[in-house]
């Protein structure tokens, strides 16, 4: 399912126009993104939790040249599904 299909599904289930559903989806994504950028955790009870984890810098190996390379530290978004979501997809 892509963003357009998700917008159509939201509009159908919530009785909204597709324009309003797209605005709601965009606002939700923007709010989650801002919270993660600010270092917060976003917990949607029954759905799951979005959080940021930090990966430390480390050494890697270039598979073509076998040269040792430095991999920079970075922040990574993570999602952990909630119990109700896990049960729904079983």
PLY file of the C-alpha trace (Angstrom):
ply
format ascii 1.0
element vertex 90
property float x
property float y
property float z
element edge 89
property int vertex1
property int vertex2
end_header
0.00 0.00 0.00
1.42 3.37 -0.95
0.56 6.82 0.41
-2.22 7.44 -2.14
-3.90 4.13 -1.35
-3.58 4.80 2.38
-5.15 8.23 1.92
-8.09 6.67 0.04
-8.54 4.06 2.80
-8.49 6.73 5.52
-11.03 8.82 3.60
-13.35 5.84 3.16
-13.17 4.66 6.79
-13.40 8.10 8.39
-15.97 9.57 6.02
-13.60 12.32 4.91
-12.72 13.70 1.52
-9.43 12.48 0.08
-8.05 16.02 0.40
-8.87 16.12 4.14
-7.53 12.59 4.63
-4.26 13.57 2.91
-3.96 16.65 5.14
-4.55 14.51 8.24
-2.01 11.90 7.14
0.59 14.55 6.28
0.04 16.28 9.64
0.41 12.96 11.49
3.64 12.11 9.69
4.99 15.62 10.29
4.16 15.46 14.01
5.83 12.05 14.41
8.88 13.24 12.47
9.21 16.40 14.58
8.90 14.45 17.82
11.59 11.98 16.74
13.83 14.82 15.58
13.45 16.44 19.01
14.51 13.17 20.66
11.07 12.16 21.92
9.42 8.76 21.68
5.97 8.44 20.07
3.78 5.71 21.57
0.45 4.88 19.94
-1.20 2.50 22.38
-2.23 -0.69 20.62
-0.35 0.21 17.43
3.28 0.62 18.37
6.13 2.89 19.37
8.40 5.04 17.24
11.80 5.88 18.73
15.27 7.00 17.69
18.30 4.85 18.39
21.88 5.94 18.00
24.37 3.75 16.22
27.97 4.41 17.25
30.78 4.90 14.76
32.49 1.67 13.78
34.93 0.16 11.33
33.78 -1.77 8.31
35.36 -3.46 5.32
34.85 -2.48 1.71
33.87 -5.82 0.12
35.48 -4.96 -3.25
38.86 -3.74 -2.06
38.96 -5.34 1.41
40.11 -1.95 2.70
39.14 -0.94 6.23
36.72 2.01 6.22
35.25 4.17 8.95
31.46 4.14 9.22
30.13 7.30 10.84
27.78 7.34 13.81
24.15 7.97 12.98
20.67 8.15 14.39
18.12 5.67 13.14
14.33 5.60 13.42
12.90 2.40 14.86
9.37 1.06 15.14
8.22 -1.60 17.58
4.76 -3.02 16.96
2.30 -3.07 19.85
0.56 -6.16 21.16
-2.78 -5.40 19.48
-1.12 -4.90 16.08
0.87 -8.09 16.50
-2.31 -9.99 17.37
-4.24 -8.48 14.44
-1.72 -9.66 11.86
-1.49 -13.21 13.20
0 1
1 2
2 3
3 4
4 5
5 6
6 7
7 8
8 9
9 10
10 11
11 12
12 13
13 14
14 15
15 16
16 17
17 18
18 19
19 20
20 21
21 22
22 23
23 24
24 25
25 26
26 27
27 28
28 29
29 30
30 31
31 32
32 33
33 34
34 35
35 36
36 37
37 38
38 39
39 40
40 41
41 42
42 43
43 44
44 45
45 46
46 47
47 48
48 49
49 50
50 51
51 52
52 53
53 54
54 55
55 56
56 57
57 58
58 59
59 60
60 61
61 62
62 63
63 64
64 65
65 66
66 67
67 68
68 69
69 70
70 71
71 72
72 73
73 74
74 75
75 76
76 77
77 78
78 79
79 80
80 81
81 82
82 83
83 84
84 85
85 86
86 87
87 88
88 89
